[in-house]
Amino acid sequence: MLPLSGITVVSMEQAVAAPFATRQLADLGARVIKIERPGAGDFARGYDRTVHGQSSHFVWLNRSKESLTLDVKHPDAAAVLDRLLAQADVFIQNLVPGAAARLGLGGDALLAKHPRLIVGNISGYGPDGPYAMKKAYDLLIQCESGVVSISGTPDTPSKSGISIADIAAGMYGYTGVLTALFQRTRTGRGTSFDVSMLEALGEWMGYPTYFAHYGGSAPPRTGAAHATIHPYGPFPTGDGRTVFFGIQNEREWASFCATVLAQPDLATDPRFDSNSHRQQHREALTAVIVAAFASLTAEQAVARLDAAQIANARLNTMDEFFAHPQLAARDRWRIVATPGGEVQALIPAVTMRDVDARMDPVPAVGQHTRAILDELGFDAAFADRLAHDGAI
């Protein structure tokens, strides 16, 4: 039995943040009933057509779920939602600001009717304050939280290549549900909680916030290099490739000088004998390393770094990551069915003894609608009427 077997989650979700939270609950065995718009479904289904004609985001975020199409503004939708939530343990939503409350699905209203329910709300900026009704997308939250201001090169501020604001909010939504379920075992009562993308990503911005506020200036944008540690980042090798490595302490610095650079005396050079000195003389030290690496291939540089026990990495492409030998050796890939065909999917990052994550298919739009309506006690005529109205 999976840890969340027997837990039912009803989600009114879209895009990335809430679907990421609920997919992780599904991975652990929760039943996730995803309410989608009739016809098109979650708009993330249309982001691209790269995975057997399907959206890469949607395939990633929606395995092991059941899809129920429902026009929540239809006169009969309230009855369906009420029966669903009466049997649910969790309701989670990331609709546009104010939409859940207008539908009678705010935390206070739901807990008054379903006191054991856990209500999770994910939004851009939170339920109150001057930004409460402001629309939010991942890039915009990366800007508002300051991520873009410290990322990229000195000339070009840059966003992260993945949706880190959405992912952060989804992770806190997921852990919020787990915390609330644990609390319910003690109190017998449900609760409502809020996660905002700004506050979730703000938590991740702790180091640069402190650095800037108390230090007087923000960490500089340094591309793939580290803003405050040197050497730490990319260095070219003689075969035209790039090797990344990082020095964390003086023991590693001495080992690097002796084993990698074959210049042991450099460790005590007063320009480089501490990280602060190496930072002050960053250009000079970079020139020394580049000159030494010019006679090495990437494989030779990595071999020396490994021998010196210096953390290092190659700059992998997406295809190289997909074929990564470590993932293969640890048997991290599984096959997941989708409406367009099978795909490989990584199993969840948390590996628990005697727990095999649920890796069920990605649903088609409305695939489970009639089965769920029947389970809830609605007859075929009711379902036919909703279908005739375009409400499912």
N, C-alpha and C positions, 0 to 999 in steps of 0.2 A: 504494500500500500504506500502510495506517495504521501509526503507530509501534508498536503492540502486536499487530499481526497475527501469528498463530502462537503467541501466549501463551494458555494455557488456565487459567482460574480456576474452582475449585470452591468454592462458598460455602454454608455453613450459617448463614444470616443471617435476621434478622427486624427489624422496626421500621424505624429510620432510619440508625443509624451505619454498620453494615457495608454495607447496601444502597447508601448514598451513595458509599462507597468503591468498591464494585465497579461501580456504574453508570458512574463516571468512567473506570474501566479499560475497560469496554465501549465507551464513547464513542471511545476511542483504538484500538479494533479488537480488544481481547482477547475471546476466547470465554468467556463467564461462564455456568456451569451452576449454577443456583440450586436447592438442595435444599429442598423444601417439605413440610410435613405433608400426607399424603393427605387429600383432601376440602377442608378449609378453606384450606390453604396458610399462607403468612406471615400472622400475625394482623393485620398492617398493612393487609391487603386489606379488613378489616372496620371500619376507623376511621370511615369515612363513606361516603356514596353520592352524592357531589356531581358526579362527572365521568362523565356517561353511566351512572350507576348504580354507579360504581366509586369507590374511595378516592382522594382527592386526593394523599395521601402516596404510595400505591403507584404511581400513574401517574407521578408525578414521579421516583421512585427506581428504576424497574425496567425501563425500556426496554432493548432490544437484548440481553436475557438469554434463556436457555433455562430452562424450568421442569421439573425432575425431581421428582416426588413419591416419597417413600420414608419408610417408618417405620424410623428408624435403629435401633430396638430389636428389629426382626424378626430371627430367626436367620440369614436369608439376606442381610441388609443389609450385613454386614461384607464379603462377597465383592464386592458392587456398589461399595462405597466403596473397597475396595482397588484394583480395576481402574480406577476413576475417578482416584484419586490417583496411580496409577502413570504415567498419561499427562499429569498436570497439572503446571503450573509453580507455581501458587499455590493455597493453601488458606487461606480466611479465615472466621472465625466470631465471632459475638457471642451465643452461647447463654447461658443462665443460668449463674451462677458454678459451676464444677466439672463441668458437663455434658460438655464436650469431653473432659476427662481420663477421666471414667467410661466414655466410649465408645472409649477408646484413641486419641483424636485430639489428645492433647497434643503440644506441639512436640518433645520428646525422642523420644517413641515414633514419631512420623511421620518425623522425620529419620533415625532408625535404619533405617527401611525404605526411605525415599525421600530420599537425601542431597542431591538437587538441588532439593527442594521448598522453597518459601518459605511459611512458616506465619505468618499474621497473626491475632492474638487481640485482640479489642476487648471491653473490659469496663467496668464502672462505676468500679471503684477499683483495678484491678490484680490480679495473681495472688497476692499475699501481703499481709501486714499485717492489722491488726485488722478492716478493712472488706472484706477480699477476698471474703467470701461474702455480703455485703450486696447486696440488690437495688438497682438504680439506675434511675431514670427522669430525663428531661431536667430537669423542674422541681426535682427533689431535688438534682441536681448543681448547678444554678444557685444553690440555697440553700447547699449545702455549700461551694461555691467563693467565696461572698460576692457573687455578681452581684446577687442580689435585694436585698442590704443597701444597695447603692449606686444602685439603679435605682428609678424612680418619683418620687413627690413626697415632701416632708417628712413628710406624714401617712400615705402609702400605699406601702410597699415593693412592687415589681412585678417580675414575670419578663419576659424578652424575649418578644415576640410570635411568635417562631419558635424552633425547637428548637436553640439555639446550642450546647448541650453535645453533642448528637448530631452536629451538623454539624461541630463542631471535631474530634471523635474520628474521624469519617469522613474528613475531610481529612487528618489525620495517618496514618490507615490507608492511604489512597491513596498519599501520598508515601512511607510506609514500604515499600509494595510496590515502587514505582518505584526507591527506593534499593537495596532488596535485589536487584532484578533487575540493576541496574547493578553491584552488588558481585559478583553471580554471574558476570558476564562476565569478571571479573578473577580470581576464585578457583576457579570451577567448582563451588562448593558453595552449597547453599541455606542458609537460616537461619530462625530463629523470632524474632518480635518481638511486643511487647505495647504496646497503646495503651489508656490508661484515660481515661474521660470527664472525671474529676476533674482529671487532669494536663493533658489537652488544653485544657480551659477555663481551668485555672490559668495556662497560658502566656499566654492572652489577658488575664489579670487583672494583668499586670505593673505597669502604671502605678498603679492604685489600691492595689495591695499595697505598693509602694515609698512611695507618697504617705502612706499610713496608718502603716506601720511606722516609717519614718524621720522623718515629719513630725509624728507625734503624734496625728493625728486623721484619720478617713476622709473622702474627698471627700463633701460633702453631697449628698443626693438633691435634684435640681433639675428634675425633670420632663424636658422636652425641651430645657432650657437646659444650657449647659456648666457644670460645677462649678467650673472654675478660670479660664475665659476669659470676658470680657464686653466688648462685646455678642457673644453667640454663642447663637443659638437662635431661638424664635418671637416674632414681633411682629405685633400686629393692625394692619390697615389700615382706612381709612375706609369701605370697602364691606363690612365684616364678614368679610373673609377674613384669612388668616394668611400671612405671608412669613417664611421662615427665612433667616438669613444669619450669617456669622461674620467677625470681625476678627482677623487673625493677627499683625499687627505695626503699628508706629507709622506707617509709610508708608500702609498701608491706612486707619488711623484718621484721618489727616489728609485723605485723599481722601474718606472717608465723610462727614466733617464738612462739607467744602466742596461736594461734588457731590450728596450724598443729602439731608443735613439743611439745606443752604444756610446753614450757621452755621460758617464757617471758623475763627472765633476760639475755638470750643469745643475745638479740637484742643490748644490750649495752656492750657486751664483747669486749674489745679493739682489739681482733683479728678479729672481724667480724662486726664492727660498720660502715663500709663503703664498697663499692664494691671493691675498691683497696685493702683494708685489707682482705676481703674475698678471693680475688684472691691470695694474698700472702700466705694465710693459707688454700688453697683449699683442701688439703688432710685432714687436721684436721676437717674442716667443713663437708666434705663429710662423714667422719666417724661418726659424730654426727647424720647426717640425716639418714644414712643407719641403724644405731642402732635404731633410733626412728621408722623408717618404718618397721623394722623387726617384730614388733608386730601388724602390720596392713595388711589387705588385700588391693588389688588394689582399690576395691570399697570404702573401708573406707578411704584410703589416698585421693582419688579423692573427696570424700564428705567433708573432712576437708579442702582441697585446695579450693573447691568451696565456703565453708563457709567463708574462709579467703579472698575470691575474688582474688585468685592467679590463673593466667592463667595456664591451664594444658591440657594434652592430653593422651590418651592411644595409644599404638603402634599398629595400625590397620594393619591387613593383607589386600591384595587386595580384597578378598571376603568380609571382614568386611567393607571396604570402599564402595564397590558396594552396600551393603545393609545399608549404613549409614542412621540413622534415620533422620538426619537433611535434607539430600537430598530428602528423601521420603516425609517429612513433607512439604517441599517447592515445591514439585511436579516438580523436576528438570529433570526427565527422560522422554524421548519420544521414540517411536518405529520408527526405520529407516529400510527401505528395502534395501537388498543387493542381488546380484545375487545368493548368497548361502543361503539366508534366512534372517529373521528379526533379528535385534539386538537392544538392548537398547543403547541410546546415551544421554549424558548430553546436555541440551540446553546451548547456549552461556552464558558466565559468566556475561556479561553486561545485566541487566534486565531493559528494557525500557517500560515505560507505553504505553499501546495500541500497542505494537509491539510484535508479535509472530514470533520467528525466523523460517526461512525456514529450514525444515528438510526432504528434498527429498531424493530419493534413491541414493545409491552408484552405479555408472555405470559399466557395463561390458565393456571390451576392445572393442572400436570401435562401441559401441552401437548406437551412433547418427551420424555416419559418412555419410551415404547416405542421411539422412534427411538434414544435414547441407549443403552438396554439392548441393542438390536440391534447398535449400533456397538461396544459393549463385548464382544460375542460371546455374549451370553445368548440362548437360543432362545425362541421364542414360548411354549413350554410353561412355561418359567421365569417369564416375564412374566405368563402367565395364572394361575400359582399365586400369585404375589405379589398380583395383582389380586383373586383369590378370597379371600385372607387380609386384604384391605383394607390392604395394605402399600404400595401405589402408587396 
